[in-house]
Amino acid sequence: MYYEKIKINVPESLKTSLENDAQRFSLVKNDGKANLNALMSLVLLNHHDEFKRNQKHIRDKAHEAISRNANITNEAIDKITDEILREISLLSAGGKTEICNASIALKPTSQTIGIIKQIEGNLLRYRTESEYFRSLLQDYDAKSISEKETIVFRKQCGAIRTAISERKKIFITYNSRRNELRSKTLSPYSLETSKEEMHEYLISAEGGNGVATNRLSKLGHVEILDEPSEISDTQKSCLNKMIKYGAAFPITPEDGEITVKLTDSGLEMWNQYYVHRPIPFKTEGYMFYFECSPMQVMTYFARFGKNAKILSPNTLRKRMRRFYKDAWEEYQ
């Protein structure tokens, strides 16, 4: 069935932010461009109920306060409360007045048409369609990346949380780092936000004493299996360390203490670079001691060059040396 597109006037900055989110969450068209309609449809499906509740709560409180203190008609009060909601939307978007110098089109689907009809019939009040949907998108955009991720992937989040509470295994499909579709069975342990609030991660136990970490936005299908979770004490210990030090990087039972020595420049870089920065359990001047994933130490300190030196364990020291050696040979 054909549905007419809804034109939404927005600031260019909001359009750009939504396009970045679509790319970040792999919502793209066949030509690789951001699929804004897919993103907006998920925001509408997964965030509109919360948005609507918040709007109603604010409107009711404002209406009550105004009616107590002003002798005006209900229609006038309604207009004032809608103006208050506009101002709140502006504050959630950063408190700046931006010209709506761009537009995006929302194409209704069989899944979203019911919500759209409800909005058109009951929720617009003194606002246009464009104003209403812009407020919804601004409310979404004001959230952290990890919060946005849980909105867009609410279906997967719900299945994972149910499996964790019921202590069931799950079957997942996911995209690998090479963007290959893969699948596996896991015993889910927790959904964790990265320390930088950049992404949500599912951390799980898998086969033997293995552990796994999967970024939420890389998950496709999540199915709860009729099998009890199997998580050993050893795996729990590793998973709890991942929660403490960084859910993006797996920690194995074999991983031990890591020692890194920084230079003066290295200390300056340490204070400047926050993304994936490991948490030391002890520092002594230029010496930093970690119990996190070796992969996290590699990822973070690789950019330091001569300003950070891994002293132990020797296996990690050799890996970093090989990393720099391969890079040096590439430039020969």
C-alpha positions as CSV (number, residue, x, y, z in Angstrom):
1,M,0.0,0.0,0.0
2,Y,1.3,3.5,-0.8
3,Y,1.6,6.0,2.0
4,E,2.4,9.7,1.4
5,K,5.8,10.8,2.8
6,I,5.8,13.3,5.7
7,K,8.2,16.3,5.2
8,I,10.0,17.2,8.4
9,N,11.8,20.6,8.5
10,V,14.9,20.3,10.7
11,P,18.2,22.2,11.3
12,E,21.1,20.9,9.1
13,S,22.9,19.8,12.3
14,L,20.1,17.5,13.3
15,K,20.0,15.9,9.8
16,T,23.7,15.4,9.9
17,S,23.5,13.8,13.4
18,L,20.8,11.4,12.2
19,E,22.8,10.5,9.2
20,N,25.8,9.8,11.4
21,D,23.7,7.6,13.6
22,A,22.3,5.6,10.7
23,Q,25.9,4.9,9.5
24,R,27.1,4.1,13.0
25,F,24.3,1.6,13.4
26,S,24.7,0.1,10.0
27,L,21.4,1.3,8.7
28,V,22.4,2.0,5.1
29,K,21.0,1.6,1.6
30,N,22.5,-0.6,-1.1
31,D,24.7,2.3,-2.2
32,G,26.1,2.7,1.3
33,K,24.3,6.0,2.0
34,A,22.5,6.5,5.3
35,N,19.0,5.1,5.4
36,L,17.3,7.8,7.4
37,N,13.9,6.3,6.9
38,A,15.0,3.1,8.6
39,L,16.5,5.0,11.5
40,M,13.4,7.3,11.9
41,S,11.1,4.3,11.7
42,L,12.9,2.6,14.6
43,V,12.9,5.8,16.7
44,L,9.1,6.1,16.1
45,L,8.5,2.5,17.0
46,N,10.9,2.3,19.9
47,H,10.9,5.8,21.4
48,H,7.5,7.4,20.7
49,D,5.8,5.9,23.7
50,E,8.3,7.3,26.2
51,F,8.3,10.6,24.3
52,K,4.5,10.8,24.4
53,R,4.4,10.0,28.2
54,N,7.0,12.6,29.0
55,Q,5.1,15.2,26.9
56,K,1.8,14.4,28.6
57,H,3.4,14.6,32.0
58,I,4.9,18.0,31.3
59,R,1.6,19.3,29.7
60,D,-0.5,18.1,32.6
61,K,1.8,19.7,35.2
62,A,1.9,22.9,33.3
63,H,-1.8,23.0,32.7
64,E,-2.5,22.4,36.4
65,A,-0.1,25.2,37.5
66,I,-1.4,27.7,35.0
67,S,-5.1,27.0,35.7
68,R,-4.4,27.6,39.4
69,N,-2.8,31.0,38.9
70,A,-4.4,32.5,35.8
71,N,-8.1,33.2,35.0
72,I,-8.0,32.2,31.3
73,T,-9.8,29.7,29.1
74,N,-8.7,26.1,28.7
75,E,-7.9,26.8,25.0
76,A,-5.5,29.5,26.0
77,I,-3.9,27.3,28.6
78,D,-3.5,24.5,26.0
79,K,-1.7,27.0,23.7
80,I,0.6,28.1,26.5
81,T,1.5,24.5,27.5
82,D,2.3,23.6,23.9
83,E,4.6,26.7,23.8
84,I,6.3,25.4,26.9
85,L,6.8,22.0,25.3
86,R,8.4,23.8,22.3
87,E,10.8,25.5,24.6
88,I,11.6,22.2,26.4
89,S,12.3,20.6,23.0
90,L,14.7,23.5,22.3
91,L,16.5,23.0,25.5
92,S,16.9,19.3,24.9
93,A,18.4,20.1,21.6
94,G,21.1,22.2,23.2
95,G,19.2,25.4,24.1
96,K,20.1,27.1,20.8
97,T,17.7,28.5,18.2
98,E,18.6,26.9,14.9
99,I,17.1,27.7,11.5
100,C,15.3,24.7,10.0
101,N,17.4,24.9,6.8
102,A,17.1,21.2,5.9
103,S,14.3,18.7,5.4
104,I,14.0,15.0,5.7
105,A,11.1,12.7,4.6
106,L,9.6,10.0,6.7
107,K,7.9,7.4,4.6
108,P,5.3,5.5,6.6
109,T,5.6,1.7,6.6
110,S,3.1,-1.0,7.6
111,Q,4.7,-1.1,11.0
112,T,4.7,2.7,11.6
113,I,1.5,3.8,10.0
114,G,-0.6,3.1,13.1
115,I,1.5,5.3,15.3
116,I,1.5,8.0,12.6
117,K,-2.3,7.9,12.3
118,Q,-2.5,8.2,16.1
119,I,-0.3,11.3,16.1
120,E,-2.2,12.9,13.3
121,G,-5.6,12.2,14.9
122,N,-4.9,12.9,18.6
123,L,-1.5,14.3,19.4
124,L,-0.7,17.3,17.2
125,R,-2.9,19.8,19.0
126,Y,-1.5,23.2,18.1
127,R,1.5,21.9,16.3
128,T,2.1,20.9,12.7
129,E,3.3,17.4,11.8
130,S,6.7,18.7,11.0
131,E,7.0,20.3,14.5
132,Y,5.8,17.2,16.3
133,F,8.2,14.8,14.5
134,R,11.1,17.3,14.8
135,S,10.5,17.4,18.6
136,L,10.5,13.6,18.7
137,L,13.8,13.4,16.7
138,Q,15.4,16.2,18.8
139,D,14.4,14.3,22.0
140,Y,16.1,11.2,20.6
141,D,19.2,13.1,19.4
142,A,19.8,14.7,22.8
143,K,20.7,11.3,24.3
144,S,24.1,9.7,24.5
145,I,25.2,7.3,21.8
146,S,24.7,4.3,24.0
147,E,21.2,5.5,24.9
148,K,20.4,5.9,21.2
149,E,21.8,2.4,20.6
150,T,19.4,0.9,23.1
151,I,16.5,2.7,21.5
152,V,17.3,1.6,17.9
153,F,18.0,-2.0,19.1
154,R,15.3,-2.2,21.7
155,K,14.0,-5.6,20.3
156,Q,17.4,-7.2,20.7
157,C,17.9,-5.6,24.2
158,G,14.5,-6.9,25.3
159,A,15.4,-10.5,24.3
160,I,18.8,-10.3,25.9
161,R,17.5,-9.0,29.2
162,T,14.7,-11.6,29.3
163,A,17.3,-14.3,28.6
164,I,19.5,-13.0,31.4
165,S,16.7,-12.8,33.9
166,E,15.5,-16.3,33.0
167,R,19.1,-17.7,32.8
168,K,18.6,-19.0,29.3
169,K,21.1,-19.3,26.4
170,I,20.6,-17.2,23.3
171,F,21.4,-17.7,19.6
172,I,22.6,-14.6,17.8
173,T,23.6,-13.5,14.4
174,Y,26.1,-10.6,14.2
175,N,28.5,-8.8,11.8
176,S,32.2,-9.5,12.3
177,R,34.9,-6.8,12.0
178,R,35.1,-7.7,8.4
179,N,31.4,-7.2,8.1
180,E,30.8,-10.9,7.6
181,L,27.5,-12.4,8.9
182,R,28.2,-14.9,11.6
183,S,26.2,-16.8,14.3
184,K,26.8,-18.5,17.7
185,T,25.2,-19.6,20.9
186,L,26.0,-17.8,24.1
187,S,25.1,-17.7,27.8
188,P,24.4,-13.9,28.2
189,Y,25.7,-12.3,31.4
190,S,25.1,-8.6,31.2
191,L,24.5,-5.6,28.9
192,E,27.1,-3.0,29.7
193,T,27.8,0.6,28.6
194,S,31.4,1.4,27.6
195,K,33.2,3.7,30.0
196,E,32.9,6.6,27.4
197,E,29.2,5.9,27.0
198,M,29.9,5.3,23.3
199,H,28.3,1.9,22.8
200,E,26.4,-0.9,24.5
201,Y,28.0,-4.3,24.8
202,L,26.6,-7.8,25.4
203,I,29.1,-9.8,27.5
204,S,28.6,-13.5,27.6
205,A,30.1,-16.9,28.4
206,E,30.7,-19.3,25.5
207,G,32.0,-22.9,25.2
208,G,34.4,-24.2,27.9
209,N,35.8,-21.2,29.8
210,G,35.6,-18.7,27.0
211,V,34.0,-15.3,27.2
212,A,32.7,-13.0,24.4
213,T,31.8,-9.4,23.9
214,N,29.5,-8.2,21.1
215,R,28.5,-4.6,20.4
216,L,24.8,-4.2,20.5
217,S,24.6,-2.4,17.1
218,K,26.4,-5.3,15.4
219,L,23.7,-7.8,16.5
220,G,21.0,-9.0,14.1
221,H,18.7,-11.8,15.2
222,V,18.5,-12.7,18.9
223,E,16.6,-15.8,19.9
224,I,16.1,-17.1,23.4
225,L,16.8,-20.9,23.5
226,D,15.1,-23.4,25.8
227,E,18.5,-24.2,27.3
228,P,19.8,-23.1,30.7
229,S,22.8,-20.7,30.7
230,E,26.2,-22.2,31.6
231,I,28.5,-19.8,33.3
232,S,31.4,-21.1,35.4
233,D,33.0,-19.3,38.4
234,T,36.1,-18.7,36.2
235,Q,34.0,-17.1,33.5
236,K,32.1,-15.0,36.0
237,S,35.4,-13.7,37.4
238,C,36.5,-12.7,33.8
239,L,33.2,-11.1,33.0
240,N,33.2,-9.1,36.2
241,K,36.6,-7.8,35.3
242,M,35.3,-6.8,31.9
243,I,32.5,-4.9,33.6
244,K,35.1,-3.1,35.8
245,Y,37.7,-2.3,33.2
246,G,36.0,-2.2,29.8
247,A,33.2,-4.3,28.3
248,A,34.5,-3.9,24.8
249,F,37.5,-6.1,25.4
250,P,37.4,-9.8,26.4
251,I,39.5,-11.0,29.4
252,T,40.5,-14.6,29.6
253,P,41.7,-16.6,32.7
254,E,45.2,-16.6,31.3
255,D,45.4,-12.8,31.3
256,G,47.4,-11.4,34.2
257,E,49.1,-8.2,35.3
258,I,50.3,-5.8,32.7
259,T,53.0,-3.2,33.3
260,V,53.6,-0.1,31.1
261,K,56.2,2.6,31.4
262,L,55.4,6.1,30.1
263,T,57.7,9.0,29.2
264,D,56.9,12.7,30.0
265,S,55.2,13.0,26.6
266,G,53.4,9.7,27.3
267,L,51.9,11.1,30.5
268,E,50.6,14.1,28.5
269,M,49.1,11.8,25.9
270,W,47.5,9.7,28.7
271,N,45.8,12.8,30.0
272,Q,44.6,13.7,26.5
273,Y,43.3,10.4,25.1
274,Y,40.2,9.1,26.8
275,V,38.6,6.6,24.4
276,H,39.3,3.0,25.5
277,R,41.8,4.2,28.1
278,P,42.4,1.3,30.5
279,I,41.9,1.8,34.2
280,P,45.2,1.1,36.2
281,F,44.9,-0.6,39.6
282,K,48.2,1.1,40.6
283,T,50.5,3.9,39.4
284,E,54.0,4.7,40.5
285,G,55.3,7.8,38.8
286,Y,55.8,6.7,35.1
287,M,54.8,3.1,35.9
288,F,51.2,2.0,35.2
289,Y,49.8,-1.4,36.3
290,F,46.7,-3.0,34.7
291,E,44.5,-6.1,35.1
292,C,42.5,-5.4,32.0
293,S,42.4,-7.1,28.6
294,P,45.8,-7.2,26.7
295,M,43.8,-6.2,23.6
296,Q,42.7,-3.0,25.3
297,V,46.3,-2.1,26.3
298,M,47.4,-2.8,22.7
299,T,44.5,-0.7,21.2
300,Y,45.1,2.2,23.5
301,F,48.9,2.5,23.6
302,A,49.6,1.7,20.0
303,R,49.3,5.4,19.2
304,F,51.9,6.3,21.8
305,G,54.9,5.1,19.9
306,K,58.2,5.5,21.8
307,N,56.3,7.3,24.6
308,A,54.9,4.1,26.1
309,K,56.7,0.8,26.6
310,I,55.1,-2.5,27.7
311,L,57.4,-4.1,30.2
312,S,55.3,-7.2,31.0
313,P,54.0,-9.7,30.2
314,N,56.6,-10.6,27.6
315,T,54.0,-12.0,25.2
316,L,52.3,-8.7,25.0
317,R,55.6,-6.8,24.7
318,K,56.5,-9.0,21.7
319,R,53.1,-8.4,20.1
320,M,53.5,-4.6,20.4
321,R,57.1,-4.8,19.0
322,R,55.8,-6.9,16.1
323,F,53.1,-4.3,15.5
324,Y,55.6,-1.5,15.2
325,K,58.0,-3.7,13.2
326,D,55.3,-4.5,10.6
327,A,54.5,-0.8,10.3
328,W,58.2,0.1,9.9
329,E,58.6,-2.5,7.1
330,E,55.5,-1.2,5.3
331,Y,57.2,2.2,5.0
332,Q,60.5,0.8,3.6
